[in-house]
Amino acid sequence: MSSRIFRCPNCGNEERRKIKEVEDKSLKPLYYSMQGTPVYPKKLICGKCNHEWSKTTY
């Protein structure tokens, strides 16, 4: 787990348990693993206001 603190740009939530990190399948894969499965970039979703934002722009 990283020590980086994420903050929702919409509501200011900083609770790590309420911010979910998921794959952003709307973008093209970063690379393909050795098994041939795609690895997508990550996006963050706030559990309080349901706002989504890209992890790379944070």
Backbone torsions as a table, in degrees:
resi	resn	phi	psi	omega
1	MET	NA	135.6	-176.9
2	SER	-82.0	156.2	179.6
3	SER	-90.0	5.7	-179.4
4	ARG	-72.7	137.9	179.5
5	ILE	-97.4	123.3	177.2
6	PHE	-96.3	143.2	178.3
7	ARG	-132.6	131.0	178.2
8	CYS	-68.5	125.4	179.1
9	PRO	-70.4	-14.6	-177.3
10	ASN	-89.6	-51.8	-174.7
11	CYS	-114.2	-7.8	178.5
12	GLY	81.9	13.6	179.8
13	ASN	-63.8	131.0	177.7
14	GLU	-117.8	2.2	-179.6
15	GLU	-70.9	115.2	-176.4
16	ARG	-63.3	-31.1	179.6
17	ARG	-69.7	-22.2	-178.3
18	LYS	-96.5	-1.9	178.5
19	ILE	-111.4	118.7	-175.8
20	LYS	-102.1	140.5	179.0
21	GLU	-108.3	120.8	-178.2
22	VAL	-132.9	164.7	177.4
23	GLU	-74.5	139.7	177.5
24	ASP	-98.4	92.2	-175.4
25	LYS	-79.9	-0.1	175.2
26	SER	-78.0	-17.2	177.5
27	LEU	-99.5	162.6	179.5
28	LYS	-74.0	153.7	-178.8
29	PRO	-62.0	146.7	176.4
30	LEU	-71.1	-43.7	178.6
31	TYR	-162.8	175.6	177.0
32	TYR	-113.6	137.2	-179.0
33	SER	-74.0	176.1	-179.4
34	MET	-62.8	-26.8	179.1
35	GLN	-84.3	-6.0	178.1
36	GLY	94.1	4.5	178.9
37	THR	-86.2	141.2	-179.4
38	PRO	-74.3	146.6	175.4
39	VAL	-114.0	115.1	-175.0
40	TYR	-95.5	156.9	172.9
41	PRO	-66.1	161.2	-176.5
42	LYS	-98.7	151.9	170.9
43	LYS	-132.4	158.8	-178.5
44	LEU	-111.0	142.9	178.7
45	ILE	-127.0	126.2	178.8
46	CYS	-78.0	135.2	179.5
47	GLY	-81.7	-14.5	180.0
48	LYS	-89.5	-50.0	-175.4
49	CYS	-110.1	-2.5	177.9
50	ASN	64.5	25.9	177.9
51	HIS	-80.7	139.6	178.5
52	GLU	-112.4	139.6	174.8
53	TRP	-149.8	157.0	-175.9
54	SER	-76.9	139.7	178.7
55	LYS	-73.2	-28.7	-177.5
56	THR	-72.7	-25.5	-179.3
57	THR	-89.7	-3.0	-177.3
58	TYR	-77.1	NA	NA
